[in-house]
């Protein structure tokens, strides 16, 4: 399944991030330059292969760190040249043949060859969908839009490098509930993300036989009761999915997605994001970004 994301590829929940490159060994601008800054060891390995003429169009170079992996994907030969559709198709064919052997279960692509590559997205999109949509893994394609209401904050190189090369923490349901309880009791005014409709939230803690729960009351509407079992299912889905689509909320909560997502969006690990599937319009969902534990080292594999 493909999910289109109007958000930063570097905070993607996917294990593998795709870096569009040339084969002369430079990452001087655009997205590739950011990959160079955040993965300097990866860049040195890539540059050496290019200078030794050991990296060509149609090949892929996979760099593994403790957290994120980088897949260098040639879309052009020289950095001054335009990207070519045939090069992109060669790389997509290679990815389809090799992703399973490399244990790739989730991947984030940019809109390959657009931007500084000067290809038309209307031509690139059907090509990417044809090869990637049938795959039984999570595929995210990141798009750029100046008009997105959830613009990325200014990147801090050191913080981003630590995030990308570190190890994500597994946040327990107990911690999730504790953070949610703090938000509910903060006195904040809650509003849905799209219609800005106000709502109130009351949290009940577990005591004796009483289980924890939420009571959500939109203005001039009936209250919504969310039981502990529903909350646990919801948290499992969030941790697994990374990008949270309203229609995919579990345990019947998709009917109340507007208030549920607005409440969760107040957590420090959640950010609103614009999402779309292949056959749907853009909608507002959430992006779960787990905290990072420590740094790790990486290595590369040629595909």
C-alpha positions as CSV (number, residue, x, y, z in Angstrom):
1,X,0.0,0.0,0.0
2,X,1.2,3.5,-0.9
3,X,0.6,6.4,1.4
4,X,1.4,9.9,0.2
5,X,2.8,12.2,2.8
6,X,3.2,16.0,2.9
7,X,5.9,15.9,5.5
8,X,9.6,15.5,6.2
9,X,11.1,12.2,4.9
10,X,13.7,12.2,7.6
11,X,11.2,11.7,10.4
12,X,9.4,8.9,8.4
13,X,8.5,5.8,10.4
14,X,9.9,3.7,7.5
15,X,13.1,1.8,8.1
16,X,14.5,2.7,4.7
17,X,14.8,6.3,3.3
18,X,15.5,6.7,-0.4
19,X,18.1,9.2,-1.5
20,X,18.0,10.3,-5.2
21,X,21.7,10.6,-6.4
22,X,23.9,10.9,-9.4
23,X,26.8,8.5,-10.1
24,X,29.7,10.9,-10.1
25,X,30.0,11.1,-6.3
26,X,28.5,14.4,-5.3
27,X,25.6,15.3,-3.1
28,X,25.7,19.1,-3.5
29,X,22.2,20.3,-3.2
30,X,18.6,19.4,-2.6
31,X,17.5,16.3,-0.7
32,X,20.9,14.5,-1.4
33,X,22.7,17.3,0.4
34,X,20.6,16.8,3.5
35,X,21.4,13.0,3.4
36,X,25.1,13.9,3.1
37,X,24.9,16.1,6.3
38,X,22.9,13.6,8.3
39,X,24.8,10.5,7.2
40,X,28.5,11.6,6.6
41,X,29.8,8.0,6.7
42,X,27.3,6.9,4.1
43,X,28.4,9.8,1.9
44,X,32.1,8.9,2.1
45,X,31.3,5.2,1.1
46,X,29.1,6.4,-1.8
47,X,31.7,8.9,-3.1
48,X,34.5,6.2,-3.0
49,X,32.4,3.8,-5.1
50,X,31.5,6.5,-7.6
51,X,35.2,7.6,-8.0
52,X,36.2,4.0,-8.5
53,X,33.4,3.7,-11.2
54,X,31.7,0.9,-9.2
55,X,28.3,2.5,-8.9
56,X,26.1,2.7,-12.0
57,X,22.5,3.6,-13.0
58,X,20.3,0.6,-12.2
59,X,22.3,-0.3,-9.1
60,X,21.2,0.6,-5.6
61,X,23.4,1.2,-2.5
62,X,21.9,0.4,0.9
63,X,23.5,1.9,4.0
64,X,22.4,0.5,7.4
65,X,22.5,2.4,10.7
66,X,21.1,1.3,14.0
67,X,17.9,3.2,13.3
68,X,17.4,4.3,9.7
69,X,18.8,2.8,6.5
70,X,19.6,4.9,3.4
71,X,19.0,3.6,-0.1
72,X,21.0,5.6,-2.7
73,X,19.0,5.5,-5.9
74,X,20.5,7.0,-9.1
75,X,18.1,9.1,-11.1
76,X,20.8,10.8,-13.2
77,X,24.4,10.3,-14.3
78,X,25.9,13.7,-13.7
79,X,24.7,16.2,-11.1
80,X,24.3,18.9,-13.8
81,X,22.1,16.6,-16.0
82,X,18.4,16.1,-15.8
83,X,16.9,12.9,-14.3
84,X,15.7,10.3,-16.8
85,X,12.5,8.2,-16.5
86,X,14.4,5.1,-17.8
87,X,16.9,5.4,-14.9
88,X,14.1,5.6,-12.4
89,X,12.4,2.6,-13.9
90,X,15.7,0.7,-13.8
91,X,16.1,1.5,-10.1
92,X,12.5,0.5,-9.3
93,X,12.9,-2.8,-11.1
94,X,16.0,-3.5,-9.0
95,X,14.2,-2.5,-5.8
96,X,11.3,-4.9,-6.6
97,X,13.8,-7.7,-7.2
98,X,15.9,-7.2,-4.1
99,X,13.8,-5.6,-1.3
100,X,12.8,-8.9,0.3
101,X,16.4,-10.3,0.3
102,X,17.5,-7.2,2.2
103,X,14.7,-7.5,4.8
104,X,13.1,-4.2,3.8
105,X,9.7,-4.0,5.3
106,X,9.0,-0.3,5.0
107,X,10.4,2.4,2.8
108,X,10.0,6.2,2.2
109,X,10.6,7.6,-1.3
110,X,10.7,11.2,-2.5
111,X,9.1,12.1,-5.8
112,X,12.0,10.7,-7.8
113,X,13.5,12.9,-10.4
114,X,11.3,15.9,-9.8
115,X,12.7,19.1,-8.3
116,X,16.3,19.6,-9.5
117,X,15.8,16.5,-11.8
118,X,13.2,18.5,-13.8
119,X,11.0,15.5,-14.4
120,X,7.2,16.0,-14.4
121,X,5.5,14.4,-11.4
122,X,2.5,13.5,-13.7
123,X,4.9,11.1,-15.6
124,X,6.9,9.9,-12.5
125,X,3.8,9.1,-10.3
126,X,2.2,6.4,-12.5
127,X,5.7,4.7,-12.9
128,X,6.3,4.6,-9.2
129,X,2.8,3.4,-8.4
130,X,3.0,0.6,-11.0
131,X,6.1,-0.9,-9.3
132,X,5.5,0.0,-5.7
133,X,1.8,-0.3,-5.1
134,X,1.7,-4.2,-5.5
135,X,4.4,-4.7,-2.9
136,X,3.4,-6.3,0.4
137,X,5.3,-3.7,2.5
138,X,4.6,-0.1,3.7
139,X,5.5,2.4,1.1
140,X,5.5,6.1,1.7
141,X,6.0,8.7,-1.0
142,X,6.8,12.2,0.3
143,X,5.6,15.2,-1.6
144,X,6.4,18.9,-1.1
145,X,3.7,21.6,-1.0
146,X,4.3,25.2,-0.1
147,X,0.6,25.5,1.0
148,X,0.7,22.7,3.6
149,X,-0.6,24.0,6.9
150,X,1.9,21.8,8.8
151,X,5.2,23.2,7.6
152,X,8.4,21.5,8.9
153,X,10.3,23.3,11.5
154,X,13.9,24.4,10.9
155,X,16.1,21.4,11.0
156,X,18.9,21.2,13.6
157,X,21.7,19.1,12.0
158,X,23.0,17.6,15.3
159,X,19.5,16.7,16.6
160,X,18.5,15.2,13.2
161,X,21.7,13.2,12.9
162,X,21.1,11.9,16.4
163,X,17.5,10.9,15.6
164,X,18.4,9.2,12.3
165,X,21.3,7.2,13.7
166,X,19.9,6.4,17.2
167,X,17.7,3.7,18.5
168,X,13.9,4.5,19.0
169,X,12.5,3.8,22.4
170,X,9.5,1.5,22.8
171,X,6.9,3.6,24.5
172,X,4.6,1.5,26.7
173,X,0.9,1.9,27.0
174,X,1.5,3.0,30.6
175,X,3.6,5.9,29.4
176,X,1.2,6.8,26.7
177,X,-1.7,7.0,29.2
178,X,0.4,9.0,31.6
179,X,1.2,11.6,28.9
180,X,-2.4,11.6,27.7
181,X,-3.6,12.2,31.2
182,X,-1.3,15.2,31.6
183,X,-2.6,16.7,28.3
184,X,-6.3,16.2,29.4
185,X,-5.6,17.8,32.8
186,X,-3.6,20.7,31.4
187,X,-6.6,22.9,31.0
188,X,-6.1,23.3,27.2
189,X,-8.9,24.1,24.9
190,X,-9.4,21.3,22.5
191,X,-10.6,21.7,18.8
192,X,-10.8,19.3,15.9
193,X,-8.0,19.7,13.3
194,X,-10.1,20.4,10.3
195,X,-13.4,22.0,11.4
196,X,-12.0,23.5,14.6
197,X,-15.0,22.3,16.5
198,X,-14.5,22.6,20.3
199,X,-14.8,19.5,22.6
200,X,-14.1,18.6,26.2
201,X,-12.3,15.6,27.6
202,X,-12.6,13.9,31.0
203,X,-10.1,11.1,31.9
204,X,-10.9,8.4,34.5
205,X,-8.0,6.6,36.2
206,X,-8.1,2.9,37.0
207,X,-9.2,2.3,40.7
208,X,-10.1,-1.1,42.1
209,X,-12.3,-2.8,39.5
210,X,-12.8,0.5,37.6
211,X,-10.8,0.6,34.4
212,X,-9.3,3.8,32.9
213,X,-11.3,5.5,30.2
214,X,-11.9,8.7,28.3
215,X,-15.1,10.7,27.9
216,X,-15.1,13.1,24.9
217,X,-17.9,15.6,24.5
218,X,-18.1,17.6,21.3
219,X,-20.1,20.8,21.5
220,X,-23.8,20.2,21.2
221,X,-23.2,16.5,20.5
222,X,-23.5,13.3,22.5
223,X,-20.5,12.2,24.6
224,X,-18.1,9.5,23.3
225,X,-16.8,6.9,25.8
226,X,-13.4,5.3,25.0
227,X,-12.7,2.2,27.1
228,X,-9.3,1.0,28.1
229,X,-9.4,-1.9,25.7
230,X,-10.0,0.5,22.8
231,X,-7.2,2.8,24.0
232,X,-4.8,-0.2,24.1
233,X,-5.7,-1.2,20.6
234,X,-5.3,2.4,19.4
235,X,-1.8,2.6,20.9
236,X,-0.7,-0.6,19.3
237,X,-1.9,0.7,15.9
238,X,-0.2,4.0,16.4
239,X,3.2,2.4,17.2
240,X,2.9,0.0,14.3
241,X,1.7,2.4,11.7
242,X,3.7,5.6,12.3
243,X,1.4,7.6,10.0
244,X,-2.2,7.4,11.4
245,X,-5.0,7.6,8.9
246,X,-8.4,8.5,10.3
247,X,-10.2,5.7,8.5
248,X,-7.8,3.1,9.9
249,X,-8.4,3.8,13.6
250,X,-9.2,0.4,15.3
251,X,-11.9,-0.7,17.7
252,X,-14.7,1.5,16.1
253,X,-12.8,4.7,16.8
254,X,-12.7,5.7,13.1
255,X,-16.2,7.1,13.6
256,X,-14.8,9.7,16.1
257,X,-11.5,10.3,14.3
258,X,-11.8,14.1,14.2
259,X,-11.8,14.4,18.0
260,X,-9.5,11.4,18.7
261,X,-6.8,12.7,16.4
262,X,-7.1,16.2,17.7
263,X,-6.6,15.0,21.3
264,X,-3.6,12.8,20.4
265,X,-2.1,15.6,18.4
266,X,-1.5,17.4,21.7
267,X,1.1,14.7,22.7
268,X,4.8,15.6,22.3
269,X,5.3,12.5,20.2
270,X,2.5,13.3,17.7
271,X,2.3,15.8,14.8
272,X,-0.5,16.6,12.5
273,X,0.3,15.7,8.9
274,X,-1.4,15.7,5.5
275,X,-1.8,12.2,4.1
276,X,-3.4,10.6,1.0
277,X,-3.7,7.1,-0.5
278,X,-3.5,6.3,-4.2
279,X,-7.2,6.8,-4.7
280,X,-8.1,9.3,-2.0
281,X,-8.0,13.0,-1.5
282,X,-5.6,14.6,1.0
283,X,-6.8,14.3,4.6
284,X,-5.3,15.3,8.0
285,X,-3.8,12.5,10.0
286,X,-1.1,12.1,12.6
287,X,2.6,11.3,12.6
288,X,4.0,9.4,15.5
289,X,7.6,10.2,16.2
290,X,9.1,8.0,19.0
291,X,11.9,9.3,21.3
292,X,15.4,8.1,20.5
293,X,17.6,6.2,22.9
294,X,21.2,6.3,21.7
295,X,23.4,6.4,18.6
296,X,24.6,3.5,16.4
297,X,27.0,2.8,13.6
298,X,26.2,1.7,10.1
299,X,27.5,-0.1,7.1
300,X,26.6,-0.3,3.4
301,X,25.5,-3.0,1.0
302,X,25.4,-2.8,-2.8
303,X,22.3,-4.2,-4.4
